[in-house]
Amino acid sequence: MARGALCCVGLPCLAVLAALCVVTRLFAPRFIDQQISAGIRENIVLNPSVSRDIYDSFLNNTQSDASPTYMKFYFFNITNLEDVREKGSKPVLEELGPYTYRVYYSRFDVDFNFDGHIQYKDYKYYVPEPSMSAGSFDDKIFTLNIPLVGALSRIGNDYESSFVRWALGLATKQISSWSDEDAFGLFARRTVSQLLWGYEDPLLKQLSRFVDVDEVVAFFVNGTRDSEAEMLNIMNTGLKDLSEIGQYEMWEGEVEHEWTTHQEKVRGTDGTRFFPEVVKVDQAVDIWVGDLYRTLTLRGKEVKDFSGVEVVRFELDDGVLIPNAYYDQSILGLINVTKPMTRAQGAPVYFSLPHFCRSSEALKNGVVGMSCDPERHTLFVDVEPNTGLAIRGGKRLMLSSEFGPAFSQVEPNVVQTVLPIFWVDGAEEATEDQLDLIKDSIYWAQDVSRHTRTASLVGSIVFLFLLVALFACVTIRAKYIRRKLKAKQDQVTQVEMQTGPPDRGLILDVDVEAGEGGQDMSSPLVRHGSVLPTSRPIDSALSWDLDESGIAINPLALESNNSLRSRPSDRI
């Protein structure tokens, strides 16, 4: 009996506790996840109240604990220049490098707009890193004379008269032969520093009297605050709409750039931050690549692990590389930026993946020395999916130009060739401290949420188990009570079958022993202070009736009862 009571009281208490676990499972993880999302949003949306560390990292990367950015340049040196010029042979290329620079940026004149935009000016400057380089920055490279190719292209485009073009071509060839000892027709020998940061070209200085060209050609600029004073950038912070976070709306003072067939609108992120909801495998994201004056689409390829942090790797989407007249692309893998890249002075300029990876075989077969290695030559960004922040990136692009019979005034024997000039590996990755911050904050909170779900799930299972146990306990108890009642009823039924039903006013809990053949029952058996008097033998042949409640009525008992009622003195 005590165990039954404990069962019926203890199990409901445990069930209540388990029910609390169910409620916790329904609401606690959701609350924790909401707090995580709110904390992430607070730290990735740029605004005046953002933490000082985050704001400082936006302004510049000169702090001692800042994530370093490096640019590694690999140049292609033509080793058979004479055969290329005289016999029309394929250029045999030797890759030299890396020549490494550390890249610093600085943003100034920052202004937050409460409509969810930030505007600022910025510049980059590059510091040589000899310890990370495989040669001197004064190494000389035999390559295409980009200024001359640009000038000849400008002449061909600006002058309709074939005679004028021919005359200027001869003049260009003559000038190049005596103005520069490092010039060899369409080709030149320049140092790494000259090719990257520019130099005053003697040929351009002479040609500027006939053609509108700049005397200095440079593919990169070591910026200063003054040099970028008018280059305004406007970016969406995601304050009003998180899906717009990091989206450029103006870049270097321009909202669009002119291409042959259209005006390319500035759009896409800077590649450092993305809307977290799109950081998934097979999902496409757009980044604005200023060096290409256009948007590139990246697509999530796979989930990877970087020092204990889960990231989604994004790589260049196939659609960017296929021929597309909208972007003046006619060859697989070759991104044509000749039109928008005005600083190339009209020279054909193409970008591709290094060593013509994922490009037409014709490009690879046009030169000797290409060897595509997907591990080294793939452009990628690794993005942490909870924050949408880029954790690691490799901006890997190759710059090429072109020469051929169109320049026969200078080089009559060369064949049409797309010539790689250099490729760059822009490498950046988060520091260990930055990775630990993700693991110690976001991952810790997610672990709490996950454990809460697990504990709540166990509680839910226990709750169901206890409900079943409680039901079983009640069922067993009910059966026990029914057995007790049935046993008592059976006892009463046995008495009634032997003696007949007692008077309703009498107590029924009596024991009667009947004799054989109508035994005299005149000796009453007293129990509980009651007596069933009778002086009549039992006649089993009597017929029995039922009263209103369904109890059998013995006719002899009725007669006895009537006698008892008329003789109260007989009652004890």
C-alpha positions, 0 to 999 in steps of 0.5 A: 500500500505504501509503495502504491501511494509513493508511486501515485504521488512521486511519479506526478512530481517527476512528470512535472519536472520533466514537463519543465524540461519540455518547455525548456526545450521549446523556448530556451534554445530559441532564446539563446539563438536569438541572443547569439544573432543579436550579438553577431549583428551588433558586431558586424554592422558598422555604426558609430557605437560599434566596439572600438576594436572593430572600428579601428580594424575598419579604419586601418590594419596597422595595429600589431594584432591586425590580420596581415595582408600580403601580395605575392607577385610571380613574373613570367620571363621570356627565355627565347625572345630572339626566336619569338621575334625572328622565327615566330616561335612560342614564348618559353616562359620562366616563372620568377618569384614570389616578390612579396609586399605587405599591403596596408590600407587606411580609411579616412573622412569616415561619415556614418549615415543613419539610413544605413550607409557609410562613406569614406576615402581610402588608400593602400600602400605596399611595403616590400618583404624581402624575407618572403621573396625569392629574388630582388625587386630589381630583377629584370624581366623580358616581357611585352612592352606594354606602353608601346603596345598601347601606343600602337593600339591607340594609333590604330584606333584613332587614325582611319588612314592606313598611311598615317598608321603605317607612318606612325608605326615606322616612327614608333619603331625608329624611336624605340630603337634609339630611345631605350637600350632595354627596348626590343621592338614590341618587347622590353626588359624591365625591373619588377619594381618598374613593371608594378609601380610604373616608370617614365617611358622614353618612347611614350615621352616622344610619342606624346607629341603625336598621340594623346598618351601618358608618359608613365604606365603603372599597374599598381599605385602606392597611394597616399592620403593626398593621391586618393583625396577625391576617391569617395566610397559609399557602402551599405552597412546593413543597419536597415537591411542586413542582406545589404551588408558590405554592398558597394554603391560607389567605388573611387568616386564612380557609381558605374564604369564604361564598357563597350556594350554597357555601363557596369554598375558598382555592386557587390561586397568588398569580399570581406563581409557577406550576409550570413544567410547566403553563406552556404554551399551552392549559394552565389555571392557577388563581390566588386573587384576594382582591378577588373572594374566589374562584379565577379560571382563566387559560388559556395563549393564546400565546407572546410575546417580552418584551425578549428573554425568551420568555413564555407569556401567560395570560388569563381563561378563558371559563369564568369569565365565563359565567353560573354559579349556583354563583357567583351569576352570571346575566349573561355577563361579570359576576362577582357578589361581593355576598355575600362582599364584606361591606365593601360593606355589602350593595350590589350589587357586580360585577366584569368586564373593563374597559368590559364586554369579553367581556360581554353586549351588554346591559351595554354598551348600558345606559350610554353611553361603553363602548369595549372595547379588548382591548389595554388591557382584558385581564387577563393574566399573562406567565409565563417557562416555565423558572422558572414566574415571572410576568415581567409582569402586568396585573390589569385589572378593573372594579367596577360596582354596580346601581340600578333600580326596587327603590330607588323610595322614593328614585329613582322614575324610574330604570331598571334599570342596571348602572353602572361605578364605576371600573376598575383596571390593576394593572401590574407587570413585571420589571426589565432586571436581572431579565431579564438574569439569566434570559438570562445564566444559564438561556438561557446554560446552554440554549445550551450544552446546545443546542450540545452536542446540535448538536456531538454530532449532527455527531459522530454523522453523522461516525461513520456516515460513517466506518463507511461509509468504513471498510467501503469501505476494507476491501472495496477492500483485500479485493478487491485481495488477491483479485485478486492471489491469483487472478492467481497461481492463474491463472498456476499453472493455466496451467502445469498445463494445459500440463505437467500437475501437478508432483510434490507434492514438487516446487516448482511455480513453473516455466515450461514451453514445449511444442513442437508435436506432442510437443516434447522437454522434456528440457532442464529449466528451473530456477527457485527452485533446483528442476527438473522432469525429464522425458524424455517428450513431452506427449501431449494425448490422455492422460486426467487424474485428480484427487487427493484435494485436487482437483488434476489428475494427469497419468499421465505425471507419476506415472510420472516421479515414481516414477522420481524417487523411485527415483533420488534422484540425479536430483534437484538 
